[in-house]
Structures are given as structure tokens and as C-alpha cells.
Amino acid sequence: VMFGVLAIITTLELVWHLKRLERAWSRFLTSMAHHDFSRSYREFGEFEELKEAFDLITRSFEQLNTQIAADYQLLKTIYQHVKIGLICYKPSGEVIISNQSVLKLLQLSHLSRIHDLSHDYPVLYKALTQTNDIRGEVIAEQRLKKLLIRTEPFALKGEPYRLASVYNL
């Protein structure tokens, strides 16, 4: 009888520890999926190596996320700083980003769709919407003297984009 009670207690304690580990793993994986790097894993008091491993992974992901954000900010700053006008857009014409140089050159406050150029800059619009790449073509636009443009397709996460550079000659 005593052995049976001891076996039940041991089994219940084992199940309790396993459930606790399962919840901890679940919280850890959920926090990684949501980029929540603020957690610490103190509940692993008796599982010191596991706690240290979780904390190490969390710190590594946090550092990686911080580095990615810093790199993005650096590239965004460089993108805005260059004197050549840059437009990144989807084949549908949706502008993802355009720098201040192109907005200043075209005298626009913003550019959300390539189609927005069709009225005031029809030659530029036609060049940007053609399907073949432009490797340094000079076009004459009535409102501007001459523009040197270049377009190049690329893909991010399997989605197609085009990058256009526009320079006032």
C-alpha cells in the first residue's frame, strides 16, 4: 500500500514538472514568435542549464533584432541622403518608398502611385511602366530638361519590385 501511494505521488510530481516544462517551452516559443525579448526564465530554478540556454537565446534574438533595426535605419538615412532620385515600386504601380531627391526634382510633396506621374511627366511615366529594364536612358520631359533614368527589377520574399533612379542632367 505504501509503495502504491509513493508511486502515485512520484507520478503526479513527474507529471507536474513535465507540464511546467511544457508551459515554459510554450511561453518561450510564443515570445520568440512575437519578438518579445523582455522575458526571463526564473521559473527554471532547478533547471539552471535550461534557464541559461533560454536566456542566451533570448538575448541573441534581441541583439539580432536590434542590429536589424539599426541597419534598416542606416539604409533609410543613406537612401534619403543621396542626390539621385530613387523610387521603389511594385509592378502594380504602388510606390513603396521614394527619397526626397526625386520628390524635389519632380516638385511633388509625396508619391504613392507611379500613375500619379502620368499627367505631369508622361515620358517618365511611360519609361517607368515599361516591362524591360532601362540601363541608363536619357529622356526629355517638357517640365524638366533631360533626365537620366535607370530601372531594375528585384524580388523580396518572392514579391517582385522595381527600383528606379532618376537624375536631372
Disulfide bonds with the S-S distance in Angstrom:
none
